[in-house]
Each structure stands twice: as structure tokens, then as C-alpha cells.
Amino acid sequence: MLQHIESLATLSEHDVYPFNPVDRPDACQLLDLTEFDAVAIHYTISLVSARYLPPPLPERLTRFEGLKVQFIQDEYRAVDAVTAAMRSLGIDVLFTCAPEPAAGAIYNSRLPGITRVFTLPGYVPDELVGRQVTRAAERPIDVGYRGRDVPVWLGRLAREKTEIARAFLEHVAGRGLRCDISSRETDRIYGEGWNRFLASCRTTLGTESGASIVDFDGSLEALGKDYMARRPEATPTEIERDLTGSYEGKVVINTASPRLFEAAAMRTAMVLFQGTYGGVVEPGLHYIPLQKDFSNIDEIVERVLDNAYLDELADRAYDDLIASRRYSLRAMVAQFDSLVSERARPFGRQSKDSYDRGARRRRIPTVAGPSRVRETLGKLLAPPVGTLLTAADPHLRRIARAGVGRKHLAQDLLRLTMLRRGVGRGTFHVVAEVVPEDRLLFLSSRPGPAPPATRDVRDELAAALEAHTVEHIVWNHSRVSAGAGVAGGALLSASVGRHGVDGAYAFQVLAALARSHPNLVLAALEPMLRESAREPTRTVGVEA
């Protein structure tokens, strides 16, 4: 990300002036775009967030008469909202990671007349060229890999990042391979440590980057968050049956991950699920193709143990992907420069006084940055603040007395405080649902105050509590955010937790008290039981 931005600023034949608008409304006020011939919006800027494009920047971008270029990634989410913003801003050129036919399905009708340029999610920085690394025979790890969990609503293709790790270990068990393979977030490796790790591996696993489901209006993501908060242990088969199966493969974004270039630069042979990879690599020529059903695992093991074959494969990948400079950051910038030279009209002013003033307008510097400081202080202050607020709330004091001595009582009380205060202040509202088949009370947050139409589920929950049919109480705040304000301030905040998805929390003490003290639990939850009606079933915005 930072290398991509830096390369545009330092390698371009044009004069490029980087400007970070995030959380800087004062600096944006100073910026006069008529000083420039063209504006390029990087993929790190969200077009649909006032935090990323503070006023009056969107209005000034719309009025700007020069060339407007947009780099975009994560094109599988909020397509309707993002493309509407592009139309409003008048974007002329879109650098997209979506190959055809997916790009056409996503953009033809939404961005008519826009020029699309295919680009990759990442390119080769100069610092990776010419590294001195050991040959395959001297490396201590036969197969190394790091993946990560991705949201289930991105489909099978995205899930392959974790599936390849799980299934590979299962299929090579007992075959004597030295593997260092993990998809746990705690095992992630970053920066130069990742390069060193790759250089210690004879081979590495890999999959195509992207998604096999494109969620145009965000409804599948919303349904998916609720589904995973309700059923955190759901298997991939159950997820497809209940949620994603009918949307699989209608629009597929599949391309090459930057991991391919990192492996090639470290001369680490690649074992990849067979795919197109944006035309960057070819099976047998640059990587060992692994069938997705693992039917050729015997051949894979044989190849992984063949030093001469691995060195030959890795050298060829290095020559074609790295040494050729075909996929270098310089090549990407040259493509950008050519387009700007062809399309931009020179009418910007020579002086850049407004840019200089805006670029100098900084926030008060801190060691970790304001958002990190707020987050850190929030973690430190939320528990004691939560305790004080609990003491001031008679309903929560009764819960505290009834649950005294129970493990997780403090965590439950803090989340109850966040819930009651957030709903009371109108920061968010809650859709409450009693799910008899799962013996569950499910509380799902929505942004803003409750709409006028309400439905009282108090009697329904009271009956369920009386019948002892509520064994689980889950709060899903992920539709709003992964954190919620305590005492109504961003500083005094705490993470809601993770239960199936980030931003969901399963009450343990409260669920236990639902059986022994149902009236106390009912009274504590009452503000959440009158907020809004259960949402009607919606057609998910996923297109053919």
C-alpha cells in the first residue's frame, strides 16, 4: 500500500503531489484543486466515507475540470454505493483489479463511458530485486504458508486461502514433510520478517486473490454478519446451504496476489491451486499446480522433495516475474504516466500555494497517532468507566449482585452498559429476535436511532425465559462497528468482542442468569426489546 503510493509520487515523470485527506477537514478546506492538471484517488481512500473525503473535498472534486483517475481494490463490496460516488465525482479513468468478464458485469451499466485499465493488486518494488538467498537444498522448511480467515460472504474463492492450509496439512500428514503452515491471525508475519520466512522455505502454497461473490448493495454482507454471529461454528457446507450457495460464481474476481511476486523474488518455488492468476503465472512453467480436490498430492510431495526441480522452477519464476521488470512498480507507474500524458490537459497553475498550506496543516503529532492513542486509552479506561456506569444503573447493579463470583461477569456488565447507553442515547438501535430453534436471544445493532415503526418483543422473550428456552444471548454490533462508545465518547470505548465475526459478543453470565433470575434479565434488556421491528426478508443484491 505505502509502496504503491510512494512509487506514484517518486517514480512518475510527472510532478505528483501526495495529499492525505483522512481526518483532516481543515487541510481539505485549504486545498485548491485548480492548481493541478489531474487528480488521482488512491484505493486507500473510501469514496463513501466523510472521514476519508472530508467536506468540501467531494464538492471540489466534482467541480474539478481536469482528469480524474481512481485506483480501486476490494471491488466485491458496496459496488452500488461506490460507483454512485464515482459518477457523482465524474471519474474519467478507473484502474481496476477485476479481470473480464467480471469488470464488465460490475461496471458496464454503472459507469458508462469510463475508461477501465486492468491493474494488479500489487507489484514488485526495487528492494526485492537481486536478493541473495540460499538454494532449495539448504532451506529448513519444505512447505511454508500463512493465510488468514476472510468473510464467508466473499465465497469459495476467498475461503481457499484458509482451505488450502487446512487440507494440505491433512493430506501430507505422515509423509515426512517439514511444514510451517498456519491461518491463525496470531501467526501472521510482516515486513522483512516475511521475506526471511519465505527465504527459509523450499516451497510455499498459494491461491488466487479475489472473491467468487460480488455483493452489490451490501445486503449479503449484513446477512452474513448476523449469520456468523448466530452460528459461529457453522461449517463451509452449512454456510453455502444457508447463505451463499445460490450466489456462488455469478461474478468472479480472480487475480494474482502480491504474494506470488514475493515468493518469486525469494526464489521460493510455488505450489498453487490451479487458476488464471491474471495471466501472471502459468502452471508447470512458474508453479506446481495443485488440484483443488488434492487428487495429485502424491505428485506434489514428489516435486517438493526434488531439489533440482525446485531450483529450476524458482529460477524461471524469478527471471520472468522479477528480473524481467515486467511487473515492477516502475512498469505500473509508466502505464499511469502514459495515460496521464495522453488524457490530461495542462491548465493547472505553476504555483501550489494551497497545496503547500494544506500539506503543512498537521494534526498534533503523537507517538502512535490520535486514533491509536484513543484506542489504547479506551482499552485502559473502559473497564473502570464501565464499573462506574454499572453502579449508577439500578438494573445493572441487580445483575451484578445476582452474578457475583461468576467468571466473565465484568465483561458481561461492560457490554450491557455499552448496549443500554448506546440505545438510550440513540447512537444505535437494536433489532431483537427470539430464535426458539436455537434457544437464542439475538440482538443485532443498526446505525442511528430506531425508526418510528416498532415491535415489542418483551412478552415473547418473557414467555421464553419462563419456559427456560433461552440458553444463549448474543449481541451483534458488527453492522455498526467493532467497537461501541462507553459514556458516549470515542475515547472511552471498548471492543465488543469476537463471536463468529468481529464486533459480536456472547453473554455468558447473563445467559446463565436467564434461567435462575429471568425477571432481572428481562428488566436489564428491556430497552433493546422495543427498538424496532424485525427486518423483512430482502433480496440480496448479487447479480448474474
Secondary structure by P-SEA (a helix, b strand, c coil): caaaaaaaacccccbbbbbbccccaaaaaacccccccccccccccccccccccccaaaaaaaacccbbbbbbcccccaaaaaaaaaaaacccccccccccaaaaaccccccccbbbbbbccccccccccbbbbbccccccccccbbbbbcccccccccccaaaaaaaaaaaaccccccccccccccccccaaaaaaaaaacccccccccccccccccaaaaaaaaaaaaacccccaaaaaacccccccccbbbbbbcaaaaaaaaacbbbbccccccccccccccccccccccccaaaaaaaaaacaaaaaaaaaaaaaaccccccccaaaaaaaaaaaaaacccccccccaaaaaaaaacccccccccaaaaaaaaaaacaaaaaaaaaaacaaaaaaaaaaccccaaaaaaaaaaaaaaaaaacccccccccccccccbbbbbbccccccbbbbaaaaaaaaaaaccccbbbbbcccccccccccccccccccccccccccccccaaaaaaccccaaaaaaaaccccccccccccccccccc
